[in-house]
Amino acid sequence: MIEHIDPSMVNWARAQFALTAMYHWLFVPLTLGLSWIIAFYHTIYVKTGSEQWKSLTKFWMKLFGINFAIGVATGIILEFEFGTNWSNYSWMVGDIFGAPLAIEGLFAFFLEATFFAVMFFGWNRVSKRFHLFSTWMVAVGSNMSAVWILVANAWMQHPVGQAFNPDTARFEMQNFSDVVFNPVAVSKFTHATSSSMLFSALFIISISSFYLLKRRHVKMAKRSIVVAAVFGLLSSTFTGFTGDEAAFENARYQPMKLAAYEGLYKGEKNAGLVALGIINSKKLAGDDQGAFSFEIRIPGLLSLLANRSLGSFVPGIEDLVYGNAEEGIMGVGEKIEKGRVALAKLDQYKKAKQAGDQAKASAALSIFDENKEYLGYGFLERPEDAVPPVAMSFNSFHIMVALGTLFPLVCLAFLYFSFKDTLLQQRWLLVAGTTMVFLGMIASQAGWVVAEVGRQPWAIQGLLPVTVARSNLTVGTVQATFFMFLVLFTVLLIAEISIMAKQISIGPEEEK
């Protein structure tokens, strides 16, 4: 039943989707986080009536608008790719995956778009309070859009509230609330939005630091930094807590992902957390090579984070691939056998039903039901195929954590010198501050690499491999659209940077 699959076509389709997603995520965090900070600035203006706060609010609003427009364009293309490159995926899970995307478009996006125009063009045209309300509604709408997108993504990581229909060979929704309140969805939303708030705070700190270095718009820059640094400090703390919760959910539902980004090949009790390490990129499951050429571990911490219990067992890649009877872990090899039984019995069920042999169909369906949990594994050729790219997962995760540890320290430094009123004298900090937006972008992208690369080879965790989810396209077709999108997205990125740079060079309106 397993047809030949061209790995080149699948890899190019993966690359195209990754390209689109990573370009899109350049814009999304700024939309999610900056909208809240702008609403806060706007609130201060309405409360104080200060024209300086009004000027400040309008300036950051302009940059938000530039980013928002280009983010929408890349997001639309990303959703289209589900139908073009991943049509089998869309067919098999469209009943479930399509629902949150439809809600996002019909409700959250329209809420956001409706008040967007009022926020930008409502100055002196509507009342101050309604104008402020519109700004807050844009922030609410932006983040509600994120809710539904992340619900859909979380379902791919931990599929709940669904059942497989053997008659249609599709996964169908059984419980909408289970999908919405999926624990992975909750941790994904809180982590993505808090990290977006942090990135937006770093964006403001970077531009404001630039102004202070140039001794331009000093009052506006100082005020922007104080608010942004407070937001950055609070959001970085919350991001740490939500990241810990995300790791805990990985341990429960995606243990292979956790093992990959920790570089843990052999499971351990009282497992240590790798604080610093150089991973052996040539290491494979089952060989005798060492996992690291250098590592510093914190004893017992991984067991505590993964299981909330010191001394507990954390399975490694080899435990998950080959099984561990002592710990009650079924290996991928056994899951593949059960998955192939499920595929074979599904085929027998369909043929018996077409032939009108109800008894044979019922017998085949009964055995299928016993093994359907492992249906996706039946498409894997060997147990090692269930291992994601370990080196990429490990390096991305540790880059994200290292930068995430740096950011609250930077925010604290800016607050300290701001309250001492000596920020202008701290050239070293201002120079460092201008780089924060780039470091924040790297951390944000690294987080998504961990989330998406770490769950390979699955489109739907445990149920649908990426190789089966693809469309039947030629390699040349996917290559052509890959390079077309590469050029298009690069042009859009250059356009955004150019327009933003021009607005930054102009600066806010003159303070009165």
Secondary structure in CASP SS format (residue, H / E / C, confidence):
PFRMAT SS
TARGET T0000
AUTHOR 0000-0000-0000
METHOD secondary structure of the structure
MODEL  1
M C 1.00
I C 1.00
E C 1.00
H C 1.00
I C 1.00
D C 1.00
P H 1.00
S H 1.00
M H 1.00
V H 1.00
N H 1.00
W H 1.00
A H 1.00
R H 1.00
A H 1.00
Q H 1.00
F H 1.00
A H 1.00
L H 1.00
T H 1.00
A H 1.00
M H 1.00
Y H 1.00
H H 1.00
W H 1.00
L H 1.00
F H 1.00
V H 1.00
P H 1.00
L H 1.00
T H 1.00
L H 1.00
G H 1.00
L H 1.00
S H 1.00
W H 1.00
I H 1.00
I H 1.00
A H 1.00
F H 1.00
Y H 1.00
H H 1.00
T H 1.00
I H 1.00
Y H 1.00
V H 1.00
K H 1.00
T H 1.00
G C 1.00
S C 1.00
E H 1.00
Q H 1.00
W H 1.00
K H 1.00
S H 1.00
L H 1.00
T H 1.00
K H 1.00
F H 1.00
W H 1.00
M H 1.00
K H 1.00
L H 1.00
F H 1.00
G H 1.00
I H 1.00
N H 1.00
F H 1.00
A H 1.00
I H 1.00
G H 1.00
V H 1.00
A H 1.00
T H 1.00
G H 1.00
I H 1.00
I H 1.00
L H 1.00
E H 1.00
F H 1.00
E H 1.00
F H 1.00
G H 1.00
T H 1.00
N C 1.00
W C 1.00
S H 1.00
N H 1.00
Y H 1.00
S H 1.00
W H 1.00
M H 1.00
V H 1.00
G H 1.00
D H 1.00
I H 1.00
F H 1.00
G H 1.00
A H 1.00
P H 1.00
L H 1.00
A H 1.00
I H 1.00
E H 1.00
G H 1.00
L H 1.00
F H 1.00
A H 1.00
F H 1.00
F H 1.00
L H 1.00
E H 1.00
A H 1.00
T H 1.00
F H 1.00
F H 1.00
A H 1.00
V H 1.00
M H 1.00
F H 1.00
F H 1.00
G C 1.00
W C 1.00
N C 1.00
R C 1.00
V C 1.00
S C 1.00
K H 1.00
R H 1.00
F H 1.00
H H 1.00
L H 1.00
F H 1.00
S H 1.00
T H 1.00
W H 1.00
M H 1.00
V H 1.00
A H 1.00
V H 1.00
G H 1.00
S H 1.00
N H 1.00
M H 1.00
S H 1.00
A H 1.00
V H 1.00
W H 1.00
I H 1.00
L H 1.00
V H 1.00
A H 1.00
N H 1.00
A H 1.00
W H 1.00
M H 1.00
Q H 1.00
H C 1.00
P C 1.00
V C 1.00
G C 1.00
Q E 1.00
A E 1.00
F E 1.00
N E 1.00
P C 1.00
D C 1.00
T C 1.00
A C 1.00
R E 1.00
F E 1.00
E E 1.00
M E 1.00
Q C 1.00
N C 1.00
F H 1.00
S H 1.00
D H 1.00
V H 1.00
V H 1.00
F C 1.00
N C 1.00
P H 1.00
V H 1.00
A H 1.00
V H 1.00
S H 1.00
K H 1.00
F H 1.00
T H 1.00
H H 1.00
A H 1.00
T H 1.00
S H 1.00
S H 1.00
S H 1.00
M H 1.00
L H 1.00
F H 1.00
S H 1.00
A H 1.00
L H 1.00
F H 1.00
I H 1.00
I H 1.00
S H 1.00
I H 1.00
S H 1.00
S H 1.00
F H 1.00
Y H 1.00
L H 1.00
L H 1.00
K H 1.00
R C 1.00
R C 1.00
H C 1.00
V H 1.00
K H 1.00
M H 1.00
A H 1.00
K H 1.00
R H 1.00
S H 1.00
I H 1.00
V H 1.00
V H 1.00
A H 1.00
A H 1.00
V H 1.00
F H 1.00
G H 1.00
L H 1.00
L H 1.00
S H 1.00
S H 1.00
T H 1.00
F H 1.00
T H 1.00
G H 1.00
F H 1.00
T H 1.00
G H 1.00
D H 1.00
E H 1.00
A H 1.00
A H 1.00
F H 1.00
E H 1.00
N H 1.00
A H 1.00
R H 1.00
Y H 1.00
Q C 1.00
P H 1.00
M H 1.00
K H 1.00
L H 1.00
A H 1.00
A H 1.00
Y H 1.00
E C 1.00
G C 1.00
L C 1.00
Y C 1.00
K C 1.00
G C 1.00
E E 1.00
K E 1.00
N C 1.00
A C 1.00
G C 1.00
L E 1.00
V E 1.00
A E 1.00
L E 1.00
G E 1.00
I E 1.00
I E 1.00
N C 1.00
S C 1.00
K C 1.00
K C 1.00
L C 1.00
A C 1.00
G C 1.00
D C 1.00
D C 1.00
Q C 1.00
G C 1.00
A C 1.00
F E 1.00
S E 1.00
F E 1.00
E E 1.00
I E 1.00
R E 1.00
I E 1.00
P C 1.00
G C 1.00
L H 1.00
L H 1.00
S H 1.00
L H 1.00
L H 1.00
A H 1.00
N H 1.00
R C 1.00
S C 1.00
L C 1.00
G C 1.00
S C 1.00
F E 1.00
V E 1.00
P C 1.00
G C 1.00
I H 1.00
E H 1.00
D H 1.00
L H 1.00
V H 1.00
Y H 1.00
G C 1.00
N E 1.00
A H 1.00
E H 1.00
E H 1.00
G C 1.00
I E 1.00
M C 1.00
G C 1.00
V H 1.00
G H 1.00
E H 1.00
K H 1.00
I H 1.00
E H 1.00
K H 1.00
G H 1.00
R H 1.00
V H 1.00
A H 1.00
L H 1.00
A H 1.00
K H 1.00
L H 1.00
D H 1.00
Q H 1.00
Y H 1.00
K H 1.00
K H 1.00
A H 1.00
K H 1.00
Q H 1.00
A H 1.00
G C 1.00
D C 1.00
Q H 1.00
A H 1.00
K H 1.00
A H 1.00
S H 1.00
A H 1.00
A H 1.00
L H 1.00
S H 1.00
I H 1.00
F H 1.00
D H 1.00
E H 1.00
N H 1.00
K H 1.00
E H 1.00
Y H 1.00
L H 1.00
G H 1.00
Y H 1.00
G H 1.00
F H 1.00
L C 1.00
E C 1.00
R C 1.00
P H 1.00
E H 1.00
D H 1.00
A H 1.00
V C 1.00
P C 1.00
P C 1.00
V H 1.00
A H 1.00
M H 1.00
S H 1.00
F H 1.00
N H 1.00
S H 1.00
F H 1.00
H H 1.00
I H 1.00
M H 1.00
V H 1.00
A H 1.00
L H 1.00
G H 1.00
T H 1.00
L H 1.00
F H 1.00
P H 1.00
L H 1.00
V H 1.00
C H 1.00
L H 1.00
A H 1.00
F H 1.00
L H 1.00
Y H 1.00
F H 1.00
S H 1.00
F H 1.00
K C 1.00
D C 1.00
T C 1.00
L H 1.00
L H 1.00
Q H 1.00
Q C 1.00
R H 1.00
W H 1.00
L H 1.00
L H 1.00
V H 1.00
A H 1.00
G H 1.00
T H 1.00
T C 1.00
M H 1.00
V H 1.00
F H 1.00
L H 1.00
G H 1.00
M H 1.00
I H 1.00
A H 1.00
S H 1.00
Q H 1.00
A H 1.00
G H 1.00
W H 1.00
V H 1.00
V H 1.00
A H 1.00
E H 1.00
V H 1.00
G C 1.00
R C 1.00
Q C 1.00
P C 1.00
W E 1.00
A E 1.00
I E 1.00
Q C 1.00
G C 1.00
L C 1.00
L E 1.00
P E 1.00
V H 1.00
T H 1.00
V H 1.00
A H 1.00
R C 1.00
S C 1.00
N C 1.00
L C 1.00
T C 1.00
V H 1.00
G H 1.00
T H 1.00
V H 1.00
Q H 1.00
A H 1.00
T H 1.00
F H 1.00
F H 1.00
M H 1.00
F H 1.00
L H 1.00
V H 1.00
L H 1.00
F H 1.00
T H 1.00
V H 1.00
L H 1.00
L H 1.00
I H 1.00
A H 1.00
E H 1.00
I H 1.00
S H 1.00
I H 1.00
M H 1.00
A H 1.00
K H 1.00
Q H 1.00
I H 1.00
S H 1.00
I H 1.00
G C 1.00
P C 1.00
E C 1.00
E C 1.00
E C 1.00
K C 1.00
END
